[in-house]
Amino acid sequence: MEGVELGSEFELDITGIAHGGITVGRHEGRVVFVTGAIPGERVRVRLTEAAKSSFWRADAVAVLEASPHRRDHIWPEAGIDGDPADRPGGAEFGHIALPHQRALKEQVIAEAFARQAKGVEVPTITVQPTPTETEDGTGWRTRVTLHVDEDGNVGPYAARSHRVVDVDGLPLLVPELEHFALHGEGDSSKRPERLSLLRTADGELVELIDDEGGDLVITERVGERTFRLAANGFWQVHREAPEVLSRAIKDILTGSAPNDFGHHLDLYGGVGLLGAAFLDAFGPQHLTTVEADRKASGFAKENLSRRLGRRSADPGAAPGEIEAVAAGVAGYLRRTLSMATERERDAFARGTIILDPPRSGAGKDVVRALAQLRPAQLVYVACDPVALARDVALFAEQGYRVVKAQAYDLFPNTHHVETVALLSR
């Protein structure tokens, strides 16, 4: 296609799905990444990027042969009929029926392992819905950041841009937060660039201007457990995610219960959600949580220490001990390896390590350091399947294999998926 111009349109058969919520087709032999389509469809696309010789990018603007899995987009402004430049971002699977969304996510996970962990044996990973998922996968998000343009208009950004677009609804939000976001009485005199809104598990609605809120403490609830954290601190955005992930920790360790006399680690621990689930499931343990955010680490110490009020019925069980370390994980592991005594190394070797790294994954240095501690098992919680597969390949080089793995659809109508994997030495 000589002399191609951005904005030009052509027809394309969509043959696959790629990580990131985009589909794949080929035009005259060249790969084209397309938004707004579904594998198996024939669509008309509008070219948005052609700078790279190896691939182009385009937006679907019309469906010529529809997939049986296509539905009306849950966010009308993001639908196929709207100008791609005005479609809000954040619900890139909103035009796909929920069961097929999960099938596509399973395919992305499988392909990530096939490419990044070639030759590493991994059990088949399926994606489970949350227990009370709505029929269309809306109404789950408890946190949102909106933006304010120069004219004071508040809304989300258009997909892949920093331009505010006007919308009549925010369907992924829990209903009371959606109403608050669209009709709440904010302090317009501050003219913020960013508006962060949240709803706690107890129904409190909070508005933070330009990410303020470090001194404001909120309480989140998971079952009968409570967690204190800074209002601008990290917490899972799906209303059910804390409970689902807490249960996942117990479920994946069933049959391989942690050694009561091991030294266990909760890495990238935040305010202690997963560490608390570990303690609730297996009783008082020697647990160290490591988190780079000093304020979150302080809350983790407080939140986890409350777990020691529940004593083990086994009089021979090791007493519980909680440590909270405010440090980067790589630095903590380096110091631990350089200073640990033989007895301490033995305790780590009997221990379980939970790690919930950022989207980029743990990486070579952390994986190699963890392997030197030789823990009996690791529970890896991942929000990015490509990073997980890459790290699993690194763990395989160090003698660890994936024993169990399960994915959870904690982000319906988006391409994101959460995966929990158990690795054993």
C-alpha positions in Angstrom: 0.0 0.0 0.0 2.3 2.7 -1.3 2.0 6.2 -0.1 -0.4 5.3 2.7 -1.8 8.2 4.7 -3.0 8.3 8.3 -6.8 8.3 8.3 -7.1 6.2 5.2 -9.6 3.3 5.5 -9.5 -0.3 4.2 -11.2 -3.7 4.9 -9.5 -6.3 7.1 -10.1 -9.8 8.4 -9.4 -10.1 12.1 -7.6 -13.3 12.9 -6.2 -13.1 16.4 -6.0 -11.3 19.8 -2.9 -9.7 21.2 -2.0 -8.6 24.8 -3.3 -5.2 25.6 -6.9 -5.6 24.3 -6.1 -5.2 20.6 -6.9 -7.6 17.8 -4.7 -8.6 14.9 -5.1 -8.7 11.1 -2.9 -8.6 8.1 -3.0 -6.3 5.2 -0.8 -7.2 2.2 1.4 -9.2 4.5 1.8 -6.5 7.2 0.5 -7.0 10.7 -2.2 -4.5 11.7 -3.2 -4.1 15.4 -6.8 -3.0 15.6 -9.0 -1.7 18.4 -12.7 -2.3 18.6 -12.8 -5.6 16.7 -13.2 -9.3 17.6 -11.3 -12.2 16.1 -13.3 -13.8 13.3 -14.8 -10.5 12.1 -14.3 -8.6 8.9 -14.2 -4.9 9.6 -13.4 -1.6 8.0 -10.5 0.1 9.8 -9.0 3.6 9.9 -5.2 3.8 10.0 -3.8 5.6 13.0 -0.1 4.7 12.9 2.1 3.6 10.1 5.6 4.7 11.2 6.9 1.2 11.8 7.6 -0.9 8.8 6.8 -4.1 10.7 3.3 -3.2 11.8 0.5 -0.6 11.6 -2.2 0.4 14.1 -5.8 1.1 13.2 -9.3 1.6 14.7 -12.3 -0.4 13.6 -15.0 2.0 12.3 -17.5 -0.4 10.8 -18.3 -4.1 11.2 -18.9 -5.9 7.8 -19.2 -9.4 9.2 -19.9 -9.5 12.9 -18.8 -12.1 15.4 -21.6 -13.9 17.2 -19.9 -12.7 20.4 -20.4 -9.0 19.5 -22.9 -7.0 21.6 -23.8 -3.3 22.0 -20.9 -1.6 23.8 -21.7 -1.2 27.6 -20.4 2.4 27.3 -22.2 4.0 24.3 -19.6 6.7 23.8 -17.0 4.0 23.3 -19.0 2.1 20.7 -18.2 1.4 17.0 -20.5 4.1 15.8 -18.6 6.9 17.5 -15.5 8.7 16.1 -12.5 6.7 17.4 -10.9 10.1 18.4 -13.8 10.6 20.9 -14.1 7.1 22.3 -13.2 7.1 26.0 -10.6 4.6 27.1 -10.8 2.0 29.8 -13.4 -0.5 28.5 -11.7 -1.9 25.4 -13.6 -5.3 25.7 -17.0 -3.6 26.3 -18.4 -4.7 22.9 -17.7 -8.4 23.6 -20.0 -10.9 25.5 -18.5 -11.7 28.9 -17.9 -15.4 28.4 -16.0 -14.7 25.2 -14.0 -11.9 27.0 -12.8 -14.6 29.4 -12.0 -17.0 26.5 -9.9 -14.4 24.9 -8.1 -13.7 28.1 -7.3 -17.4 28.5 -5.9 -17.3 25.0 -3.7 -14.3 25.8 -2.4 -16.0 28.9 -1.6 -19.3 27.0 0.1 -17.4 24.2 2.1 -15.4 26.7 3.5 -18.6 28.2 4.1 -20.1 24.8 6.2 -17.1 23.8 7.9 -16.1 27.1 8.3 -19.4 28.8 8.9 -21.7 25.8 9.5 -25.3 27.0 8.3 -24.6 30.5 5.4 -26.9 31.5 2.5 -24.9 33.0 -1.0 -26.2 33.9 -3.9 -24.9 31.8 -5.1 -21.6 33.3 -8.8 -20.7 33.2 -10.4 -17.4 34.0 -13.1 -17.3 36.7 -15.8 -14.7 37.0 -16.3 -13.0 40.4 -19.1 -14.5 42.5 -21.6 -11.6 42.1 -20.7 -10.4 38.6 -23.5 -8.4 37.0 -25.0 -9.7 33.7 -23.1 -7.2 31.6 -19.9 -6.9 33.8 -20.6 -3.3 34.9 -20.8 -1.7 38.3 -17.7 -3.1 39.9 -15.1 -0.3 40.0 -14.7 1.5 43.4 -11.9 4.0 42.3 -11.6 6.3 39.3 -9.5 9.2 38.2 -11.1 11.8 36.0 -9.4 14.7 34.4 -10.3 18.4 34.0 -9.6 20.4 30.8 -8.8 24.1 30.4 -12.5 24.9 30.2 -13.3 23.1 33.5 -14.9 20.1 31.8 -14.6 16.9 33.8 -14.4 13.4 32.2 -12.1 10.5 31.2 -9.5 10.8 28.6 -10.1 9.6 25.1 -8.4 6.3 24.4 -4.6 6.7 24.0 -4.7 10.4 24.5 -4.7 13.2 27.1 -7.8 14.8 25.8 -10.9 15.0 28.1 -14.1 13.7 26.4 -17.7 14.3 27.6 -19.6 11.2 28.7 -23.1 10.7 30.1 -22.2 7.7 32.2 -19.3 5.8 33.7 -20.7 2.2 33.6 -17.8 0.4 35.2 -18.2 2.3 38.4 -20.3 1.1 41.3 -23.6 3.0 41.0 -23.2 5.4 43.9 -19.7 6.3 42.8 -20.9 6.9 39.2 -23.6 9.3 40.5 -21.0 11.0 42.7 -18.6 11.4 39.8 -21.2 12.8 37.4 -23.2 14.9 39.8 -21.2 15.4 43.0 -20.5 18.9 44.3 -16.7 19.3 44.1 -14.7 22.4 45.0 -14.5 24.0 41.5 -12.5 26.9 42.9 -9.4 24.7 43.2 -9.6 24.0 39.4 -7.7 20.7 39.7 -6.1 18.9 36.8 -7.1 15.5 38.2 -10.0 14.3 40.3 -9.6 11.0 42.2 -12.8 9.5 43.5 -13.4 6.4 45.6 -16.0 4.5 47.5 -15.0 2.4 50.5 -16.5 -1.0 51.4 -18.6 0.7 54.0 -20.0 3.2 51.5 -18.0 6.3 52.2 -17.5 8.5 49.2 -14.2 10.4 49.0 -13.0 13.0 46.6 -9.3 13.8 46.3 -8.1 16.9 44.4 -4.9 16.4 42.4 -4.1 13.2 44.3 -4.2 14.8 47.7 -5.2 12.6 50.6 -1.9 11.3 52.0 -3.0 12.4 55.5 -6.6 11.2 55.1 -7.0 7.7 56.5 -9.8 5.5 55.3 -10.9 2.0 56.4 -11.6 -0.8 54.0 -13.3 -4.0 54.9 -12.8 -7.6 53.7 -15.3 -9.9 55.3 -14.9 -9.3 59.1 -11.4 -7.8 58.6 -10.6 -4.1 58.4 -7.6 -2.4 56.9 -6.5 1.2 57.5 -4.7 3.0 54.6 -4.1 6.4 53.2 -6.9 7.6 51.0 -4.5 8.0 48.1 -2.8 4.7 48.8 -3.2 1.5 46.7 -6.2 -0.7 47.1 -7.8 -3.2 44.7 -10.3 -1.4 42.5 -12.9 -4.2 42.0 -15.4 -4.3 44.8 -14.9 -8.0 45.2 -11.2 -8.2 44.4 -9.9 -8.1 48.0 -12.1 -11.0 49.0 -11.4 -13.0 45.8 -7.6 -12.7 46.2 -7.8 -13.4 49.9 -9.6 -16.6 49.1 -7.2 -17.4 46.3 -4.3 -17.4 48.7 -5.9 -20.0 50.9 -7.2 -22.1 47.9 -3.9 -22.3 46.1 -2.0 -23.3 49.2 -4.5 -26.1 50.1 -2.6 -29.3 50.2 0.7 -27.6 50.7 0.2 -25.8 54.0 3.0 -23.5 55.1 5.6 -24.7 57.6 4.8 -23.2 61.0 8.5 -22.8 61.7 9.4 -21.1 58.5 10.1 -17.4 57.9 7.5 -16.2 55.4 7.6 -13.1 53.2 4.9 -10.9 51.8 6.7 -8.9 49.0 5.3 -5.8 47.4 2.9 -6.1 50.4 1.1 -2.8 50.3 -1.0 -2.4 53.4 -1.1 -6.1 54.1 -4.1 -7.5 52.3 -2.5 -10.7 51.1 -0.3 -11.1 54.2 -3.5 -10.9 56.3 -5.2 -13.6 54.2 -2.1 -15.8 54.7 -2.3 -15.4 58.5 -6.1 -15.8 58.6 -5.8 -19.1 56.7 -2.8 -20.6 58.5 -2.7 -19.0 61.9 0.1 -17.1 63.6 3.3 -17.2 61.6 6.7 -15.4 61.4 5.8 -13.1 58.5 7.8 -10.2 57.1 6.0 -7.8 54.7 8.1 -5.6 52.5 6.8 -2.5 50.8 8.6 0.5 49.3 5.9 3.0 50.3 6.8 3.9 53.8 3.3 5.0 54.7 1.8 1.8 53.4 4.4 -0.2 55.3 3.3 1.5 58.5 -0.3 0.6 57.9 0.7 -3.0 57.0 2.4 -3.4 60.4 -0.8 -2.2 62.1 -3.2 -4.2 59.9 -1.2 -7.4 60.2 -0.4 -7.2 63.9 -4.2 -7.4 64.6 -4.1 -10.9 63.1 -1.9 -12.2 66.0 -4.9 -11.9 68.3 -6.0 -15.3 66.9 -3.9 -18.0 68.5 -3.2 -21.4 67.0 -4.9 -24.4 68.7 -1.7 -26.3 68.3 0.4 -25.8 71.5 3.5 -26.7 69.5 3.0 -24.1 66.8 5.6 -21.4 66.4 4.5 -18.0 67.9 3.4 -15.4 65.5 5.8 -12.6 64.7 5.1 -9.7 62.3 7.8 -7.5 60.8 7.1 -4.6 58.3 10.0 -3.4 56.3 9.8 -0.1 54.3 12.2 -0.9 51.5 12.4 -1.8 47.8 12.1 -5.6 47.4 15.4 -5.9 45.5 17.3 -4.0 48.1 15.7 -5.9 51.0 16.6 -9.2 49.4 20.2 -8.2 48.8 20.7 -7.1 52.4 19.0 -10.2 53.7 21.2 -12.6 51.6 24.3 -10.8 52.7 23.5 -10.8 56.5 21.4 -14.0 57.0 22.8 -16.6 59.4 22.6 -20.3 58.6 19.7 -20.6 61.0 17.9 -17.7 59.3 18.5 -19.2 55.9 17.1 -22.5 57.1 13.9 -20.7 58.2 13.5 -19.0 54.8 14.0 -22.4 53.1 11.0 -23.7 55.1 9.0 -20.6 54.3 6.4 -19.4 51.8 6.8 -16.3 49.8 3.9 -14.2 48.5 4.8 -11.7 45.8 2.5 -9.2 44.1 4.8 -7.2 41.9 3.9 -4.2 39.7 2.7 -4.7 36.2 6.3 -4.9 34.9 6.9 -8.1 37.0 9.6 -9.1 39.5 12.5 -9.3 37.0 15.8 -11.1 36.9 17.4 -9.6 40.0 14.5 -10.4 42.3 13.9 -13.9 40.9 17.5 -14.8 41.3 17.6 -13.5 44.9 14.5 -15.3 45.8 16.0 -18.5 44.4 19.0 -18.1 46.7 16.7 -18.0 49.7 15.3 -21.3 48.5 11.8 -21.0 49.8 9.7 -24.1 49.8 7.0 -22.4 47.7 6.0 -19.1 46.2 2.6 -17.6 45.5 2.9 -15.2 42.6 0.0 -12.7 42.1 0.2 -11.1 38.7 -1.8 -8.4 36.9 0.1 -8.9 33.7 0.3 -12.3 32.0 3.3 -11.5 29.9 5.4 -10.4 32.9 4.2 -13.5 34.8 5.3 -15.8 32.0 8.6 -14.1 31.7 9.2 -14.5 35.5 8.0 -18.1 35.5 10.7 -18.8 32.8 13.3 -17.2 35.1 12.1 -19.3 38.1 12.3 -22.4 35.9 16.0 -21.7 35.4 16.4 -21.7 39.2 14.6 -25.0 39.7 11.0 -23.9 40.4 7.9 -25.1 38.6 4.3 -24.0 38.5 2.2 -26.4 40.4 -1.2 -24.7 40.2 -2.5 -21.5 38.6 -5.9 -19.8 38.4 -6.9 -16.5 36.8 -9.7 -14.2 37.9 -11.7 -11.8 35.9 -11.3 -8.8 38.2 -11.5 -6.3 35.4 -14.6 -7.1 33.3 -14.9 -5.3 30.0 -11.2 -4.5 29.9 -8.3 -6.7 28.8 -6.8 -6.9 32.3 -6.8 -10.2 34.2 -5.4 -11.3 37.6 -3.5 -14.6 37.8 -2.4 -16.4 41.0 0.3 -19.1 40.5 1.9 -21.5 43.0 5.5 -22.4 42.3 7.3 -25.1 44.1 11.0 -26.0 44.5 
